[in-house]
């Protein structure tokens, strides 16, 4: 299966909706692709399936057609800007948390059929801490938590990290501060959160960077285009480029075995143990 094992699987979560999680997922994917990486986005946000809008793609079929056996994974993948590939989501993904052993094996097989060697699989997860979100996040190798400077976003991000560390013993967790007036303010927000985590939870949580507040982000969303193609010289676009470099550095020094195969087997194994 060649280089499949070196695929880095990143789960992107937020404690609550409306903090820009899908925008970050889509723009990080495009930024990594613009730096020569092969990237796929798996839209695992139950029911909302916003990633195709953020990437400016229209999907005729989605993951529910793979689960039902109507389509193969190859048949539903669509290509977005900079060659980013997208596996479109659907409410059917909720079913991923309660697959039979044979269904799980079928999905693993369908991912194995992806011929292109992927550098990154970015899993855009639903907001909140449902069982299916935790099943996915547990199977990823890296966990990125998006947080805004808003009391409920901070409280929910803290709760998500606490559950990941204390209940699921997960590591490789990093915070991305979004919609901030400046990087200094983003760093201040991170320091505030990390001091509470260190005091009450323990565990290491890094800060990958800050995306500044930028009206061009909203305009790009309305235009259904990633920011990097819509306004490449904007402040937030530069932040996404910087973020992609930080992600590449982080993943280069993290030697986690398994890659895509590991992610899928973990998904299936968690499901079997949950039964």
N, C-alpha and C positions, 0 to 999 in steps of 0.2 A: 504493500500500500504506500510505499515511498514516504514522502515527507508529511503525510497526513498526521503523523504523531507529533509534529512540531506546531500544529495549530494551537494558538493561544485562545482560550475561550473566556470571554469577559461578560459577566452579568451586570447590567446597569439597572439599579433600583432607586426608588425614592419612597420615603415613608408615606407621603401623600401625593395626590395628583396636582397638576398645575405648577410644577417647579421646573418644567422644561426637560424632563427626562428623555423623551423621544427626540426632541430637538438636539440634545447633546449626543444621543446615540447616533443619529443620522449624520450630524456634522463631524463627529469624531471619525466615523467610518469613511466619509469622503476625504477628510484630512489625511488619514492613514493611507488611503488609496492614492492620494496625490503625491505621497512620499514613496510611492513604488510598492506598496504592500497589496497583497490580494486579500480582499475583505468581503465577508458576507454578514448581512444583518438578518437575524432570525427574530421576527416580530412575535414575541410571546406575551404581548399585552392582551389579556383575555378580552375579546370582543371589540376593543377599540380599533385595533389595526391601523394605528396612525402613522407607522413608519413609511408606508408607501406615499402618504401625502407629504411627509417631511422630505422625502427623496425625490418628489415630483414624478412618481411612477403610478401607473394604473395596472392593477392586477385583475386578470379575468378569473383566475383560480386562486385558492389559498390552501392553507395547511389542512383544513377539514377535508378537502378532496383527496389528500394523501392518506389521512386517517381512515377514510371510507373505502380506500382502494380504487377510487375512480381515476386518480392521476398518480404518476410517480413524482418524486421530489424534483427530479430534473425538469419535468413538464411544467411545474408551477413557478420555478425560479425566474425572476425578472431582473434585467440589468438596469442599474441606475447610473447616475453621474460618476465619472472617473472609473467606470467599470465595477463599482460596488454591486454585489449581487444581493438580492433580497428574497427571503422566504416569507411571503405574505402571511400575516396572522389571521386568526378568526376565533370566534367564540368556541369553536371545536377544540382548541388547544387546551381548554379546561379539562378535557377528557384525558390529556397527557398524564394527569395526576392519578388516574385510575385505570391505567392500561392493563390488559392481560399480558402474561409473559410473551405470548406469541405476537401480540400487537407491538409490544416494546421491541422485540427482536426484529420485527418488520421495519420499524422506524429506523433502528440502528443500521439495518441493511441499506435502507434508502439513502441515508446520509453517507454511507460508505461508497455509494455509487457516484458521488460527486467526484468528477475526474480531476478538476482543478485542485492543485495544492493550495490550501488556504493558509495565510499567515494568521488571520484573525477571524473568529466567529464572535460577533457582538450580539448578545441576547438582550433584547429590549423587553424588560419584564413589567408586569402590571404593578401599579402602586399598591402599597399595603403588604400584609404579611400572611396571605392565605397559604394553605398547605401546598398548593401547586406552585406558588411563587417560591416558597422555601425549598421545594423539591428541585426546581430549576437552579436556584442560587447555590444550593449545596453541590450541584453537579458541575458548576463553573469553577474555573481555576482562580479567577480574579473577580472581586466584587467591588463595583464602583457605586457609591451612594451620592446622589445629587441633592444638594441642600441650598435653599435660599435664605436670606436674612429676614425670616418671618417666624414669629414664635411657634406656630403650629408645624411649619416645615422643620424647624430645629428640634422640636420635641419628638416628631415622628422619625426623623433621621436617627436621633439618639436611641429611640425605642427599637428601630430596625437593627442597629448595630449591636445593641444589648442582646437581642434575641439571637442574632447570628453567632455572637461570641459565647454567650452563656448557655443557650439552649442547644445550639447545633455545633459548638466547638469549631467554628469556621475561622480562617485567617485570610491573609492577602486581601484586606479590606482597605479601600482608599476613599477619601471624600473629594468631590469636585464641588467647589462653591460657584454658584451660578447667579447671573443677574446682579452683579456687585458693582458699586460705584468705581472701585479700583482694586488692583491686586492686593494692596495693603489691607483694604477692608475685608477682602476674601480671606486673607491670612489671619486677620483678627477674629473673624467668625470661626474659622477652623480651630484656632487656639482655644477659644471659649468652649467649643464642643469637646475637644480632645482632653481638656483639663477635667471635665465632668466624667468622661469615659475612664480616664486613668484613675480617678478617685473612686468611682462606684462599680466599674465593670472590669477594668484591667484589659490587657491585650493591646496590640499595636495597630493603630489606624493611621495611614499616611494621608498627606494632602497632595493630590496630583496637580492642582492648579485652580485658577479662577477664570471664569468667563465673565467679562464685563457686561454691564447693562448697555444695550445698543439698540436703537430704534430699527436698525437694519435687520435685526433678528426677526422682529415682528413683521416687517415688510416681506422678508424672504418666506416666512410661514404663509402669509396671505397669498404670495405668488406661487406657493407649492414648489419652492426650489431650495436646495441647500444653500446656506449662507456663502459658502466658498465659491459657488458659481454665480450667485446673485450679486454679492458685493465683496469680492476677494480682498479689497484693501481696507475693509471696515475693521474697527477695533476688535470686535468679537471674533471675526474671521482669523485675525492674527493670533488671538487667544487659543482658538481651536487648533491652529497649526502648532503652537507651542505645546498644547495639551497632547497632541499626537506624538510629538517628539518625546515628551515625558513618559507616555504610555510605552513607546518603543524601548526606551531605556529601562523602564520597570520590567517589562516582559523579557528583555534580553538577559537580565541578571537573575530572573526567576526560572530556575530549571525545574519545571513541573512535568512529570512524565505523563504520557497518555494522549494529550491533545484532544482532538475531536472524538476519537474512539473512547477515551476515558470519560468524557462528558456524557456520551450516550449510554455507556455501560453503567455509569453512576446513576443516570436518570432511571434506567430500567431496574437496577439493583435496589434503589430506594423504593421504587414502586412495589417490588416483590416483597421487601421487608415490611412495607406498610400494610400488607394484606393480612 
